[in-house]
């Protein structure tokens, strides 16, 4: 019987004839009865599994439109919840999985990042704070980019067989994956936090308003990012705060410290003048850490946010739906 494919198929489907059953040994008959019981208990499960797969695919597809709509209409709430999930979900997974190396790195990042956020939230804002903020997030971005890129190169090397040059191929692959994950995760965290810090500093200085006109008048020779003088204008008593920093004039004729406006536009992701909101030509800034050559990487960072935050939430919602409607 074991070599007869038709009998094996009939056995699996529980459709053996009485004559075929009579030819079985007592042990085989017991196993066959267990197979019949199993088939009855799982009858219709194939269709149910197809329905469950359809529900999951529909949820993943529909959620894309809902998230995009939410992001467009209520960006602040979207940013707060997505950043909260991005910040805490991996920690929960790390505690559960015992990822102590990641937890130590996360704690060190949180301490340094918390200090920068604290400085960006102070009133009045210190003159060096905008430079500190933009310098810190430039370092975070560049470091995460390099670490992620090296990890990606290592992974490619393993796929193409270069890991065979080393004695521990699998461990090399693990190092590459680890570096790629670290680079992507902390890269997207930096992108989100720098936007929050930029908005807070702008609100503190008072030369920028999202919804209307600036709250304060911008005097001649004042940088609207840090609020300090860029040059000695007529009638101005104070000397420029950063005498060694060259100034940069936008097409709207407003003048800024070079480092301040670079931080605002390039790192802070603001493509408008901090005072009059006129569009800024990004081609003016050649040394751009967020340049077009790295757009693929930046898009990848946005994908990480979806994988880390929204996909687990979607899967949890689908599992809850299965449970409530008895599909589990």
Secondary structure as GFF3:
##gff-version 3
##sequence-region A 1 328
A	DSSP	alpha_helix	5	13	.	.	.	ID=ss1
A	DSSP	alpha_helix	18	22	.	.	.	ID=ss2
A	DSSP	alpha_helix	26	41	.	.	.	ID=ss3
A	DSSP	alpha_helix	45	73	.	.	.	ID=ss4
A	DSSP	alpha_helix	75	97	.	.	.	ID=ss5
A	DSSP	alpha_helix	100	121	.	.	.	ID=ss6
A	DSSP	alpha_helix	129	159	.	.	.	ID=ss7
A	DSSP	three_ten_helix	162	165	.	.	.	ID=ss8
A	DSSP	alpha_helix	169	205	.	.	.	ID=ss9
A	DSSP	beta_strand	247	249	.	.	.	ID=ss10
A	DSSP	beta_strand	255	257	.	.	.	ID=ss11
A	DSSP	alpha_helix	258	262	.	.	.	ID=ss12
A	DSSP	pi_helix	263	267	.	.	.	ID=ss13
A	DSSP	three_ten_helix	282	284	.	.	.	ID=ss14
A	DSSP	three_ten_helix	292	294	.	.	.	ID=ss15
A	DSSP	alpha_helix	295	305	.	.	.	ID=ss16
A	DSSP	pi_helix	306	310	.	.	.	ID=ss17
A	DSSP	alpha_helix	311	324	.	.	.	ID=ss18
###
